[in-house]
Amino acid sequence: MRFANGVSRAVLFVVVLVLIAGVVGFLQFSSQITAVRNTGPVEPADGIVVLTGGKARVATALDLLAEGKGKRLLISGVHPRTTSTAIRNAVGGRAELFECCVDIDRAALDTAGNAEEAGKWARRNGFSSLIVVTSDYHMPRSLMEMRHHGPGIRFTPYFVTHGASPGEDMLDDPQTLRLTALEYVKYLAAALRLRIEPGPDNAALASTGGN
């Protein structure tokens, strides 16, 4: 009986530690999103990449392109059947901007795929810096994946707000809290995967235009 009680207390202690670590980690993750929201005006980069997931993301990226913040724009994660014209009509983009400076990636199926395709695109174009456009809650995981698949490339975040407005506490909004918690779980899973997943090798970099 004494042994059983000791084991129970040890298990309870471990569970409490895990819960505390989870809460602390979640708060740190939330602070990363807040930090992204507090960044100032974005400096120009070689290129811009936007991760699909809403018209606001693509429209925001097109505005940056029109302002001269990048030479070209990659819209990553587009459905294979979606045409350039359909995207342009949905967001009200200018035809001449699409014709000259917009590339569309239809291969990526998830955030890791977005990052892989963005790295290939940057190396093909000789770009060493990219502005990454996605929702604020999605930015920490996106940047982590981008840095893994794009070694040597400088990534600058440019967020699109979801839920609570900048300056408001995201954790006070139940919908935003749920979304952030789910994204935190995905972030942890991605971090674990990237610890054991090798990055692009030299042969892969060379085949896509890297040095």
N, C-alpha and C positions, 0 to 999 in steps of 0.2 A: 504493500500500500504506500509506504514512504517513497519507494522508487517511482511508483506511478505518479504520485503527487509532484515529485521532482521533475519528471519528464513533462508533465502538464504545465508547470510553471515555466520551464525552459521554452516550450512551444509557444506559450502565451507571450513570453518576452520577445521571441523572434518575430512573432506576428506584430507586436506593438512597434518594434524597430522598423519593420517593413512599412507599416502604415505611416510612421513618422517620416521615413525617407521618401515615401511617395508624396506626401503633402509638401515637404520641403522642395522636392524636385519639381512638383507642379507649380509652386510659387515662383521658382527660378525660371521655369519655362514661360510663365505668364510675364515675368519681367523682361524676357527677351522680346516678347511681342510689344510690350510697352516701349522698349528701347527702339525698336523699329519704327514705331509711331512717332517717336520724338526726333527722328533724323531730320536734318534741315533740307534745303533745296539740293536736288541731285546734280552732281557734276557730270558733264558729258563723258561718254564712254565710246568704245569702238562700235559696239552693237547693243541691241536691246532684245531681250527674250521675255515673252509673256506666256504664262502657263494658263491654258484655257480652264474655264470654270465659271464663266459669267461674262456678259457683254461689257460690264464696267471695266474688267481687266483689260480686254482687248482695246476698248476705246481709250483707256488711259495710256496704254502703250503707244497707240497711234498718235496721241497728242504729243508724247515725248519725242517720237520720231519727227513729227512736223515741226517741233521746236528746235530740231537739230541736236538733240541729246545723244543720238547714235547715227551711224551711217546706214545700218540696215536693221530690220526687225524680223525676228523669228517668232511666229505664232506656233507654239508647240502643243501637241496633243489634240489636233483637229480630227474629227470623225472622217474616216476615209471617203465618205460620200458627200461631205460638205465642200462646196466649191469656194474659190476665192471671192466670186461675185456674191454668193450668199452671205459670207462673212462681212463683206463691205456694205451690203444693204442692211444688215442687222445692226451695224454700229455707226453707219453713216460716214464711212471713210471715203476719202477722195480717190478716184480711180487712178489718177496719175501717181499717187503715193504708193498704191499697191503695185502698180506696174513696174515702178523703178526700184523699190526698196523693201518689199515685203516678201519673205519666204514662209512657206507653210510646211510644218512637219505633221505627217499623218501616221507616223510609226509609233510614237510614244503612247503607252497605255496607262501610265501612272507617273508619279512624281520622279521615281528613279529613271524611268524612260525619258521624261522631259529633260532631266539633267544630262543623261547620256547623249541625247540628240543635240542638246545645246552645246556640249563640249565639242562634238564632231563639227557642228556648224561653225563654231568660233575658230577652230583650227583650219577648216577649209578656207575661211575668209581671212586668216591671219590676224584675228582679233585677240587682244590680250586683256581686254576689259569689257564687261557686260553689265548692263543694268537689268536686274531681275524684277519683273512685275508680277505680283500675285496678291492674294488676300493677306491681310496682316497676320491672321492666325496661322496661315500656311507657310509664312516666310521662314521661320527657323528651320523647319524640315527641308524646305526647298534649297536654302543656302547650304545646308549640310550635304545634301545630295549633289548639288552643283560643284562644291569644292572637292568632293570625292572624284567626280567624273571629269573635272576640269582643272587638274593641277597646273599651277602657274598662271591661271586666269584670275583677274581681280573682279569680284562680284560686288555690285552695289545694290542694296535693296530699295525698291520703290513700292510701297504698299497701297492696296485698295482696301478701304475700311469695310469691315463686316460687323454688324451689330452696333455696340456702343461706339459713340463718336470719340475722336481723339480728345484726351483730357478727362473723359469719364472713366470710372473704374469698371473694367470689363466684367469683373467678378460680381458686380451688382446686377447684371442682366442675366436672368436664368438661361435664356436661349444661347447667349454667347458663352456662358459658363459651361453648358453641356458640350457645345461645339469645341471649346478649348480643351476640355477634358478628353474628348475623343481624339483630338489632334495630338494631345500629349502622349496617349497610348501609341499612336502611329509613329510619333517621334522616337519613343523609346525602342520600338520594334526596328525602326530604320537604323538607329544608332547601334543596336546589337548586331544587325546584319552587316553594317559597314565595317565593324571591327574585325570581321572574319572574311569579308569579301575583298579580293584584291582589286586595286585600282587599275586604270588603263595601263597596259604595258607599252614598252617603247615601240613595238611593232604596230600596235593599234594606233598609237599617236602618229606614227609615220604614215600609215595608210590613209589617215584623214587630214593630212597636211601639217601635222605637228613637226617640231624640230627635235 
